[in-house]
């Protein structure tokens, strides 16, 4: 898998109060969340991206009040139709 190197300022580490590993895990998680919100990654792929299982990722999405099911109006109409 390709990797991404992302420099961040030292003060981000200090203000976060986290270890470098914990901060990098959080940044990876937040990137996965955003890519999921933008529909660039599925739920499963986003969970894999941040090294979580689907249930953990869904729980964290709920904690952040981000809907797990992300349907647009047309998709909702299709789901509700009697076809």
C-alpha positions in Angstrom: 0.0 0.0 0.0 1.4 3.5 -0.8 2.1 5.7 2.1 1.6 9.4 2.8 4.1 11.4 4.7 2.4 14.5 6.3 4.6 17.0 8.1 3.0 18.8 11.1 4.2 21.5 13.3 5.7 20.6 16.7 3.2 22.8 18.5 0.4 20.6 17.2 2.0 17.7 19.0 2.4 19.8 22.2 -1.1 21.3 22.1 -2.7 17.9 21.4 -1.1 16.4 24.6 -0.6 13.2 22.7 2.3 11.0 21.8 3.4 11.2 18.2 1.8 7.8 17.5 -1.5 8.8 19.1 -1.6 12.0 17.1 -0.8 10.3 13.9 -3.6 7.7 14.6 -6.0 10.5 15.2 -5.0 12.4 12.1 -5.4 9.1 10.1 -8.8 8.6 11.6 -10.0 12.1 10.8 -8.8 11.7 7.2 -10.7 8.5 6.9 -13.8 10.2 8.3 -13.6 13.0 5.8 -13.0 10.7 2.9 -16.1 8.6 4.1 -18.2 11.8 4.3 -17.1 12.8 0.8 -18.0 9.2 -0.4 -14.5 8.6 -1.5 -14.2 5.6 0.8 -16.9 3.1 1.8 -17.5 2.4 5.4 -15.4 -0.7 5.3 -12.5 0.9 3.4 -12.5 3.9 5.7 -12.4 1.6 8.8 -9.5 -0.3 7.2 -7.7 2.9 6.4 -7.5 3.9 10.0 -6.9 0.3 11.2 -10.3 -0.1 12.9 -13.0 -2.7 12.5 -16.3 -1.6 11.0 -18.0 -1.6 14.4 -15.4 0.6 16.0 -15.5 3.0 13.1 -19.3 3.2 13.2 -19.2 3.9 16.9 -16.6 6.7 16.4 -18.8 8.2 13.6 -21.7 8.2 16.0 -19.7 9.8 18.7 -18.9 12.6 16.2 -22.5 12.7 15.2 -21.7 11.7 11.6 -24.4 9.6 9.9 -23.3 6.0 9.1 -25.8 5.8 6.3 -25.2 8.6 3.8 -27.9 8.5 1.2 -28.8 11.3 -1.1 -32.5 12.2 -1.9 -32.7 10.0 -5.0 -31.3 7.0 -3.1 -33.8 7.5 -0.3 -36.6 7.7 -2.8 -35.5 4.5 -4.4 -35.3 2.8 -1.1 -38.8 3.9 -0.2 -40.4 3.1 -3.5 -42.8 0.2 -3.8 -40.9 -1.4 -6.7 
